[in-house]
Amino acid sequence: MPGRLIDGLKRVGVCNPVMLLDEIDKTGSDVRGDPASALLEVLDPEQNKAFNDHYLNVPFDLSKVIFVATANRVQPIPPPLFDRMEVIELPGYTPEEKLRIAMRHLIPRVLEQHGLSFDFLQVPEAMVKLVIQRYTREAGVRNLERNLAALARAAAVRVAEQDHAVPLSKDVQRLASPLLDGRLADEGEVEMEVIPIGVNNHDISNAFRVSSPFIVDEAMLEKVLGPPRYDDREAADRVATPGISVGLVWTAFGGEVQFVEATAMVGKGDLRLTGQLGDVIKESAQIALTWVRARATELKLVTSEKSNLLQDRDIHIHFPAGAVPKDGPSAGVALVTSLVSLFSQRTVRADTAMTGEMTLRGSVLPVGGIKDKVLAAHRYGIKRVILPERNLKDLVEVPSAVLSTLEILFAKRMEDVLEQAFEGGCPWRKRSKL
């Protein structure tokens, strides 16, 4: 049998098709071989002119084929293979885009899949917005479609439970059997298997008649989907105590809000890190603690320069959602803010999130994924976002409707971040030496 590539060319009958390699980051090697090694020859324009398929046993020219690969994460892709690709990053949807996608595409498709129409179920835009805000927090619309499907199933059950007779179509004959009638009269159990023939969803929906369509409201949302999973008070509740800051991170599924928690306990001056962290983020935590210790006097965290900030105590920093791997340098400013909040016993503003890499000298460096991070802050109800000054150019990618609801603050140094992160500003900034 020919390989998958040659077989695909055989089916389409052309030598220059577009081939989609879906989720290329999930290819794994086993005893049968490594697909990534085979793709090296396929995706390299210098080699695929003479691709050798074992079925043909002659060189075949793949240089005219356009290969499109998809991936959720680029880290698992082997570097030699990744070097042969041109990366096109697709950011997440805004809430307004999700609303339009749901009204134009998701709801009609869900209704058709469940044999319904708009005569049976109507989902107002206001209810779709509530589903987006309270039940889903994602870069795409996969969970949104699942929740809409749950509403459609609930409506289908209510339609089927109504006391209306279902007329039989002309192609369906009534089942008559003396044996069956006898079993039913004796209240015996009868096993039956219904095999639909030539019946589609529209025929099923036309068989039912309802006096008025079901209109989704908040009561139906809570009954079908349960209580809201998210609310705008989540950040305020979690940042109510000192030692907690709100960071913005980028994941394979888009931007996310990442809380950073720090606490102190009796010990010997050690630093403990938890939350399934990578090497880069662990180094960022070390840099953050070193910077805070070096400026403890200027920040009024100790009474004299000879005082040891970690004397007789350990520091534990935790990144919640411990099952999710985390790495990267963009949590540097959030780590420093969390430590300063812990040592000063002052709470960070709950409406403020931040992102940025920090150097050992306190400079704030630019990071990637700004659009996804800003959209994540918007989803969580954050009102103020602190970004590195050099990321100003990246805001052109953020929709104006989202920017109009946020206050964007720029920081060049760590002191600028602390000035904006605490309520009433940073009273020790005047004495800070840069």
C-alpha positions in Angstrom: 0.0 0.0 0.0 1.2 3.5 -0.7 2.1 5.9 2.1 -0.4 8.5 3.4 1.2 11.3 1.3 1.2 9.4 -2.0 -2.3 8.0 -1.2 -3.6 11.5 -0.7 -2.1 12.7 -4.0 -3.7 9.7 -5.7 -7.2 10.5 -4.3 -7.2 14.2 -5.3 -5.6 13.5 -8.6 -3.3 16.6 -8.7 0.3 17.1 -7.8 -0.1 20.5 -6.1 -2.7 20.1 -3.4 -2.9 21.7 0.1 -2.1 19.0 2.8 -3.1 19.6 6.4 -0.9 18.0 9.1 -3.2 18.3 12.1 -1.7 18.7 15.7 1.8 18.0 14.6 3.0 18.6 18.2 1.4 15.4 19.3 3.4 13.0 17.1 5.4 10.5 19.1 8.0 7.9 18.4 7.6 4.2 19.1 8.9 0.9 17.8 7.4 1.7 14.4 9.6 4.8 14.0 9.6 8.5 14.5 7.2 10.5 12.3 9.2 13.7 12.9 12.2 12.2 11.2 10.2 11.3 8.1 8.7 14.8 8.0 12.1 16.4 7.9 12.5 15.2 4.3 8.9 16.0 3.4 8.9 19.6 4.7 12.4 20.5 3.5 12.1 22.2 0.0 15.7 21.1 -0.7 14.9 17.4 -0.2 11.3 16.9 -1.0 11.9 17.2 -4.8 13.0 13.5 -4.8 10.7 12.1 -2.0 11.0 8.3 -2.0 7.9 6.3 -1.2 8.5 2.6 -0.6 5.3 1.7 -2.6 6.4 3.6 -5.7 10.1 2.9 -5.2 10.9 5.9 -7.4 11.5 9.5 -6.4 8.4 11.7 -6.4 8.4 15.5 -6.5 6.6 17.0 -3.4 7.9 20.5 -3.9 4.6 21.7 -5.4 2.6 20.6 -2.4 1.6 23.2 0.1 1.9 21.8 3.7 -0.1 23.4 6.5 0.6 22.1 10.0 -1.4 22.9 13.2 -0.2 22.7 16.8 -1.3 23.9 20.2 2.2 24.2 21.5 5.5 24.6 19.7 7.7 23.3 22.5 7.1 19.5 21.8 8.0 20.0 18.1 11.6 18.9 17.5 13.9 21.9 16.8 15.1 20.6 13.4 11.5 20.1 12.2 10.4 23.4 13.7 13.2 25.2 11.8 11.6 24.2 8.5 8.3 25.9 9.3 7.0 29.4 9.2 5.1 30.1 12.4 1.7 31.9 12.1 0.3 32.6 15.6 -3.5 32.8 15.9 -4.7 34.8 18.9 -7.8 34.1 20.9 -11.2 35.5 20.2 -12.6 38.6 21.9 -16.0 38.3 23.7 -17.6 40.2 20.9 -16.2 37.8 18.3 -17.4 34.8 20.3 -20.9 36.3 20.5 -21.0 36.8 16.7 -19.7 33.3 16.1 -22.2 31.8 18.4 -25.2 33.7 16.9 -24.2 33.0 13.3 -22.7 29.6 13.4 -22.8 27.7 16.7 -26.5 28.0 17.6 -27.8 27.0 14.1 -25.4 24.1 14.0 -26.3 22.9 17.5 -30.0 23.2 16.8 -29.7 21.1 13.6 -27.6 18.5 15.4 -30.4 18.0 18.0 -33.3 18.0 15.5 -34.5 21.4 16.6 -35.2 24.7 15.0 -35.7 28.3 16.1 -39.4 27.5 16.5 -38.4 25.3 19.5 -35.6 27.1 21.1 -34.4 30.7 21.1 -31.2 31.9 22.8 -31.1 35.7 23.2 -27.8 37.5 22.8 -27.9 38.5 26.5 -27.9 34.9 27.5 -25.1 34.0 25.2 -23.0 36.8 26.8 -23.7 35.4 30.2 -22.6 31.9 29.1 -19.4 33.5 27.7 -18.7 35.5 30.9 -19.8 33.1 33.6 -19.4 29.6 32.2 -16.4 29.7 29.8 -13.0 31.2 29.9 -11.1 30.1 26.9 -9.3 31.4 23.8 -11.6 29.5 21.4 -15.3 28.5 21.4 -15.1 24.8 22.2 -16.6 25.0 25.7 -19.1 27.6 24.5 -20.5 25.1 21.9 -20.7 22.4 24.6 -22.8 24.6 26.8 -25.1 25.6 24.0 -25.4 21.9 23.1 -26.5 21.2 26.7 -29.2 23.9 26.4 -30.4 22.3 23.2 -30.6 18.9 24.8 -32.6 20.2 27.6 -35.0 21.9 25.2 -35.3 18.7 23.2 -36.2 16.7 26.3 -38.9 19.3 27.2 -40.3 19.1 23.6 -40.4 15.3 23.7 -42.1 15.3 27.1 -45.1 17.4 26.0 -48.3 15.5 25.6 -48.6 15.7 21.8 -49.0 12.8 19.5 -46.3 12.2 17.0 -47.9 11.5 13.6 -46.3 8.6 11.6 -44.9 9.4 8.2 -46.4 7.6 5.2 -43.4 5.3 4.9 -43.8 3.9 8.4 -46.3 1.1 9.1 -47.9 0.3 12.4 -46.5 -2.7 14.2 -49.2 -5.4 14.7 -48.4 -8.7 16.2 -50.7 -11.0 18.3 -47.6 -12.2 20.3 -46.6 -8.6 21.0 -50.2 -7.6 22.0 -50.3 -10.6 24.4 -47.0 -9.6 26.0 -48.2 -6.1 26.5 -51.5 -7.2 27.9 -49.7 -9.4 30.5 -47.3 -6.4 31.3 -44.4 -8.4 30.1 -41.0 -7.0 29.1 -40.4 -6.5 25.4 -37.0 -5.8 24.0 -37.1 -3.6 20.9 -34.5 -2.0 18.6 -35.5 1.0 16.6 -33.6 1.5 13.4 -34.4 4.8 11.6 -34.6 4.6 7.9 -34.5 7.7 5.7 -35.4 10.0 8.6 -33.4 13.2 9.1 -33.4 15.7 11.9 -35.8 18.1 10.0 -38.4 15.3 9.7 -38.1 14.6 13.4 -38.5 18.3 14.3 -41.5 18.7 11.9 -43.2 15.8 13.8 -43.5 17.9 16.9 -45.6 21.0 17.4 -45.2 23.5 20.3 -47.4 26.3 21.2 -44.5 28.7 21.8 -40.7 28.3 21.6 -38.6 27.9 24.7 -36.6 31.1 25.4 -33.5 30.7 27.5 -33.3 32.8 30.6 -31.0 33.0 33.6 -33.2 30.5 35.5 -32.8 27.9 32.7 -29.0 28.6 32.5 -28.6 27.8 36.2 -30.9 24.7 36.0 -29.1 23.2 33.0 -25.5 24.5 33.3 -25.4 24.8 37.1 -24.3 27.8 39.1 -21.9 30.2 37.4 -18.3 29.0 37.4 -16.7 32.4 37.2 -17.5 35.9 38.4 -15.9 39.3 38.5 -15.2 39.1 42.2 -12.7 36.2 41.9 -9.6 38.5 41.7 -10.9 40.7 44.6 -11.5 37.8 46.8 -8.1 36.1 46.2 -6.1 39.3 46.5 -7.7 40.3 49.8 -4.6 39.3 51.9 -1.0 40.5 51.6 1.4 38.4 49.6 -0.8 37.8 46.5 -0.5 39.5 43.1 -2.2 39.0 39.7 0.0 38.1 36.8 -0.7 37.5 33.1 0.7 34.5 31.3 0.5 32.9 27.9 -0.5 29.2 27.5 -1.2 26.9 24.6 -4.9 27.8 24.9 -4.3 31.6 25.0 -3.7 34.1 27.7 -4.6 33.4 31.3 -4.6 35.2 34.6 -2.1 33.6 37.0 -2.2 34.4 40.7 1.1 34.4 42.6 1.0 33.6 46.3 3.8 34.2 48.8 3.9 33.4 52.5 6.6 33.4 55.2 7.2 30.9 58.0 9.8 30.1 60.6 12.9 28.7 59.0 16.4 29.3 57.9 16.0 31.7 55.0 15.2 29.1 52.3 13.0 29.7 49.2 10.4 27.1 48.3 8.6 27.0 44.9 5.6 24.9 44.0 3.1 24.8 41.2 4.8 22.6 38.6 7.3 25.2 37.5 9.9 25.2 34.8 13.6 26.2 35.1 13.1 29.7 33.7 10.3 30.7 36.1 12.3 29.3 39.0 15.2 31.5 38.1 12.8 34.5 37.9 11.7 33.8 41.5 15.3 33.8 42.6 16.0 37.1 40.8 12.8 38.6 42.4 13.8 37.6 45.9 17.4 38.9 45.4 16.2 42.2 44.1 13.8 42.6 47.0 16.5 41.7 49.6 19.0 44.1 48.0 16.5 47.0 48.3 14.8 46.0 51.5 16.0 49.2 53.3 15.0 51.5 50.5 11.6 49.9 50.3 11.3 50.2 54.2 10.9 46.5 54.6 13.6 46.4 57.3 14.7 49.0 59.8 18.4 49.1 59.0 20.8 48.0 56.3 22.3 45.4 58.5 19.0 43.7 59.1 18.4 40.4 57.3 15.0 40.2 55.5 15.0 36.4 55.7 16.3 36.1 59.2 14.7 33.0 60.9 12.1 32.6 58.2 11.5 30.8 55.0 9.6 32.0 51.9 7.2 29.8 50.0 5.9 31.0 46.6 3.1 29.0 45.0 1.5 29.3 41.6 -2.1 27.9 41.8 -3.5 25.4 39.3 -0.7 23.0 40.2 -1.7 20.5 37.5 -0.8 23.0 34.7 2.9 23.3 33.8 4.2 26.8 34.0 7.4 28.4 32.6 8.8 31.6 31.1 10.1 34.9 32.4 7.0 37.0 32.2 6.0 36.5 35.8 9.0 38.4 37.1 7.2 41.6 38.0 4.3 39.7 39.6 6.8 37.8 41.8 8.4 41.0 43.0 5.1 42.6 43.7 3.9 39.5 45.7 7.1 39.5 47.8 6.9 43.3 48.5 3.2 42.9 49.5 4.2 40.0 51.8 7.0 41.9 53.6 5.2 45.2 53.8 1.8 43.6 54.7 0.0 45.8 52.1 -2.5 44.3 49.7 -2.1 44.7 46.0 -4.9 46.3 44.0 -7.4 43.7 43.0 -8.3 45.4 39.7 -4.6 45.4 38.5 -2.8 42.6 36.6 0.7 42.7 35.3 3.3 41.0 33.1 6.9 41.5 32.3 10.4 40.1 32.7 12.6 41.7 35.3 16.4 41.9 35.3 18.6 41.7 38.4 19.0 45.5 38.2 15.2 46.1 38.2 14.7 46.8 34.5 11.4 45.6 33.0 11.9 43.8 29.7 9.3 43.2 27.0 7.4 39.8 26.7 5.3 38.1 24.1 1.7 37.2 23.8 0.5 40.7 24.7 -2.8 40.5 22.9 -3.8 37.2 24.5 -2.8 38.5 27.9 -4.8 41.7 27.6 -7.8 39.7 26.4 -7.5 37.4 29.4 -7.5 40.4 31.7 -10.6 41.6 30.0 -12.3 38.3 30.5 -11.5 38.2 34.2 -12.9 41.7 34.7 -9.5 43.3 35.4 -9.6 47.1 34.9 -5.9 48.0 35.0 -3.0 46.2 33.2 0.7 47.0 33.7 2.9 46.2 30.7 6.6 46.7 29.8 7.1 50.1 28.1 8.7 48.4 25.1 5.4 46.4 24.5 3.5 49.6 23.5 3.8 48.6 19.9 2.0 45.3 20.5 -1.2 47.0 21.5 -2.1 47.7 17.9 -3.2 44.1 17.7 -5.7 44.5 20.6 -9.3 45.4 19.5 -10.2 49.0 20.4 -13.4 47.8 22.1 -11.3 45.9 24.6 -8.7 48.7 25.1 -11.5 51.2 25.8 -12.5 49.2 28.9 -9.0 48.9 30.3 -6.4 51.3 31.7 -3.0 50.4 30.3 0.0 51.4 32.4 3.6 51.1 31.2 6.6 50.4 33.3 10.3 50.9 32.5 11.6 49.8 35.9 10.4 47.7 38.8 9.7 50.8 40.8 7.2 51.9 38.2 5.3 48.6 38.7 5.2 49.0 42.5 4.0 52.6 42.1 0.9 51.4 40.2 0.3 48.0 41.9 -0.5 49.3 45.4 -3.4 51.5 46.5 -2.3 55.1 46.9 1.0 54.5 45.0 4.3 53.6 46.4 5.3 56.0 49.4 8.9 54.8 49.4 9.6 55.6 45.8 11.2 59.0 46.7 13.9 57.3 48.6 14.5 54.5 46.2 17.9 54.6 44.5 17.9 53.5 40.9 
